[in-house]
Amino acid sequence: MKSEELKAVQAPLKEGYRENPASAVVTMRAEGDVEVVGQACTLKSFAGVIRAGLHEAAGGSGAEACSGELLLESLVACAGVTLSAVATNMGLAIRCCRIIAEGDMDFRGTLGIDKNVPVGISSVRLIFQVDSDLDDAALNKLISLTERYCVIYQTLLKGVPAITTSIAQSTQP
């Protein structure tokens, strides 16, 4: 999609959100079915079924997707889509771009070995390998705006102010 086309598609959305801010709030949803015996969870994603399981460092077989790696993949996907949209809106020519996300996790935390070790990914590195003729200023602006508008990047950076948990009775027979 060219810059003019993307702007034409987004213009009425932006105007509608300005006029009615509540219409800009969209609830996203994901769900999965837990396999208690196999320590796995099957997700029905847009891209098809994903079977997530324990990482090998936590005793998994390595045959299933790891949720930590899925999180990093979400970051890469979001950063890629955002970079593409920003480049399009700015009229910047990019031949290709590869994005790599790396995250460090100490498994002593999630395995309950050391209560002083936090559970989760402690640091993330996002690497952009951009092939273009852009000068440093344009490339830095592209990456800066990608960081600014990337939903997953900003969510990870700022954290989620509240996560609630509830229990509902199963409706399955």
N, C-alpha and C positions, 0 to 999 in steps of 0.2 A: 504494500500500500504506500502511495506517495504522500508527502507532507500535506498537500491540499486535501486529499481524500480523507486522511486521518483527522485533520482539523474539522472537516465537514461532518464527519460521523460524530465527533466529540462535542461540537458546538451546541447542538440542541440538548445533549445530556448536561453539559455544564450550565446552560441557561436554566434548565428545569431544576437542577440542584440548587442554583442560586435563589430561584423563586420559591422553592419548597425544599428546604434543607433536610427535612425528615425523609424525603424520597431518596436521598443519597445513602441512607443507612440500609444495608443489605445483610441479612443473616446467611452466612455460609454454613455448610453442614458436611460432615463426614461421619460415617458409621462403619462399624466392623463387627463381625461375629467371632467371639472368642472360642478357641479350642483349648479348654482347660487342660486336658491330658497332654496335648502336644506343645504347650506353652507357645501358642501362636494366635494370631488374629488375622482374619481374612477381611480385606477392605475391598469394596466395590468402587473403584475409582473411574474417572472419565477415561483413563487409558486402559481400563480392564481390571481384572482381579489381581490384587497384590496380597501375597501371604507374608505377613511379617512374623518374625520370630526372634529369639535371643541371638545377640551377637556372639560370635565364637569366643570372645574374651569373657563372656558370661555363661558359657556352657552350651551355646547353640551349635548347630551343625554347619552353619554358613550357607545353607540351602535356601533360607528365607531372607527377605529384606530386613534390614536392621532399622528400627525407628529413628535412631540417631542419624543414620545415613540418609533416611527419607527426609529428615528435617533439612540436612545440608542440600539434598537434591531440590527441595522446595525453594531454598534460598537461591540456588543456581538458576532454577527455572524462572523465578520472579525477577531476579536481576537481569536475566537474558531478555525477557519480554520487555522489561522496563527500559533497558539500554536500547533495544530496537525502537521502541516508541519515542524515546527522547531523541535518538539520532534522526529518526524520521521527522519529528517536529522541528528540529534544528536544521534540517537539510544537510546533515553530515553523511558523507559517503564512507561506509565501512565495508571492506572486502569480506572479512570474516572475523569472528570473535569467539574465543573459547573462554568459558568461565569455570574456575575450579574453586571449590569450597573445601577447606580442611578444618576439622574440629578435633580438639584434644579432650579426652575423657579418661579419668582415673576410675577404673572399674572397682576399686576397693570401696568406693562410695555406694554404688548400686548393689553390690554384693553384701553390704553390711559388715565389711571387715573392719573398717575404721570409721567411727561416727564423726570424726573431724574432717573426713574427706567429703566434699560436697557431691551430691548425686547430680549427674548431668554433664553437659559439655561446658568446659570452663573457658575455652577460647576458640575463636573462629577466625580463619584467614580466608579472605575472598580475593582471588587472583584473576585479573582480566588480561587475557592475551589478545590484544587488538591488532589486526592487520589493516592499516589504513594509511593515508597520506596526511592525516591530521597533524597539526603542530601541537606542541606540548600544552599550550593554553587551551585549545579546543578539546583535546583528549582529557585533560584534567576537568574541564567543565562538564563533559559528557559523563565521566565517572562520578563526579560530585552530584550531578542531577539524578543519576541512576540511584545512588545511595539515598538521596533525599526522597525519591518517589517510590522506591521499592518497598512494598508492603511487608514482606518477610524480613528484609534487612532492618527496617524501622521497628518492627515488632520485637525482633531479637535484641536490638540495641536498647530499646526503651523498656522492654518487658511488658507484660499484660497487667494492668492495674488490678484486675480481679478475675479469678477463675472459681466458678462455683461447681459443686458436685451435688448430684441428687441421685436418689435410688427410685426406680419405678419397677413395678411388677412386670414380669415378662408376659407378652401377649401371645407367645408361641405355644402351640399345643404340647 
